[in-house]
Amino acid sequence: MSDFLDKCRNTVGANHVLTDDTDTAPYLTDWRRRFTGKALAVIKPGNTDEVAAIIRLCNQFRVPVVPQGGNTGLVLGSVPDQSGTAIVLCLARLKRIRAVDIINNTMTVEAGCILENIQNAAAEAGRLFPLSLAAEGSCTIGGNLSTNAGGTAVLRYGNARDLCLGLEVVTAQGEVWSGLRGLRKDNTGYDLRDLFIGAEGTLGIITAAVLKLFPQPKAQLTALAAMQTPDDALKLLAIAQEQCEAALTGFELMSNFCLQLVAKHFPQMRLPFPQSYPQYVLMEVSDSESEEHATALLENVITSALEQEAIQDAIVAASIAQSKTLWHLREHIPLAQAEEGKNIKHDISVPISHIGDFIRVTDILLQDSFSGCRMVTFGHLGDGNLHYNVSPPEHASDEAFIARQADVNRVVHDSVHQFGGSISAEHGLGALKRDEIRHYKSDVELHLMQSIKRALDPLNLMNPGKVL
């Protein structure tokens, strides 16, 4: 493969073709540091033409390609396997913001742009780009689109797919499809954009995108409510949606065990109530009128919820600092889990109306089979997405529990299926859930997906072994 690598060096420059183990190591280990693959090289093109040229070389030499952005994925979608035959195509150098159109409320960005930088650029233009994730300081928009990322504002603004109007894509043959049209209506055939969004790099490589922008809200306020059950949280959601309508932009469920873990491992973070409650909801209202109007909306919701006995207590953040403190509790749950030890994660979705029943039924099923296991249940209740994670019993061996992951997954995923849900809400399938999905998708659905893959990537060079 020396001839292939020499041609790659001629295309992108020798400094951007990494083959030394020390240089390639950061690109080969997944975000959770549970898997490390091998690669022929890590190649870092600087623009779309260089991406296309590298893909043409990969076609010529039959070299598989693993596209990578910020490498913040959670399902082994952005790291190579251990064969050492693939290249990692890192898009971090494609980081230009090409254009901001305030009148059209769009921004054209390259795939390697860090999500937080896009948010900041939108704010500087007096606009909002609402996609928000825990990894926003390091994840890239290309990866966000390739996995159809969700985050905390899906309730109001939708997933990454809903925030994208157009794409530029390098196909599996090394051709460039320029679909960077900032149109909200375009019925001129198949929607190619939607084929590549959520495909996890298995059909082609996203190199740029036209993103939707929104007016900056006049005020954003946060409240934390305490309640007894997830069903009470659903009652609160109904009240909040009726009274706030589109102003309700965040609605996050957190169990008491989640916050107890945060308090245990981050003692500097104080819990806001003097006593514990079984469940909590973090609500955010984004108002286009004023802070006073937003405050009135939240207070009315809380008053109604107290009167209807949906909640036991609540606080409204009195300042931006206090609001950030409340959000930090939510954001530190994954970190607290990691400090507590290994756990088995599930990124699932069920119809919103069934969430209470799903949690109640599945908790019982897990206790019957894995007595003493501890449930770390939190997530985006407003759009039906839960991070339904299972920790070992207290003082039990992490390794012994993780060895039973397949059995735990089967209980959880079967229950998700029974409730009409999905075993991957926002993280994707990658390699981690590639085989698992076969239990739950119909033969017709899988056949259609395989047909698309064969048509667009007949040599199976685009992120092979992922999704399908």
Secondary structure, DSSP 4 states (H G I P E B T S, - for coil): -HHHHHHHHHHH-GGGEE-SHHHHHHHHB-TTSS-B---SEEE--SSHHHHHHHHHHHHHHT--EEEESS---SSS-SS--SSS-PEEEE-TT---EEEEETTTTEEEEETT-BHHHHHHHHHHTTEE-----TTTTT-BHHHHHHTT---TTHHHH--GGGGEEEEEEEETTS-EEEE----S---SSS-HHHHHTTSTTSSEEEEEEEEE-EEPPSEEEEEEEEES-HHHHHHHHHHHHHHHGGGEEEEEEEEHHHHHHHHHH-TTS--SSSS--SEEEEEEEEESS-HHHHHHHHHHHHHHHHHTTS-SEEEE-SSHHHHHHHHHHHHTHHHHHHHH---B--EEE--GGGHHHHHHHHHHHHHHHSTT-EEEEEEEGGGTEEEEEEEPPTTS-HHHHHTTHHHHHHHHHHHHHHTT-BS-SSS--TTTSTTGGGGTS-HHHHHHHHHHHHHH-TT--BSTTS--
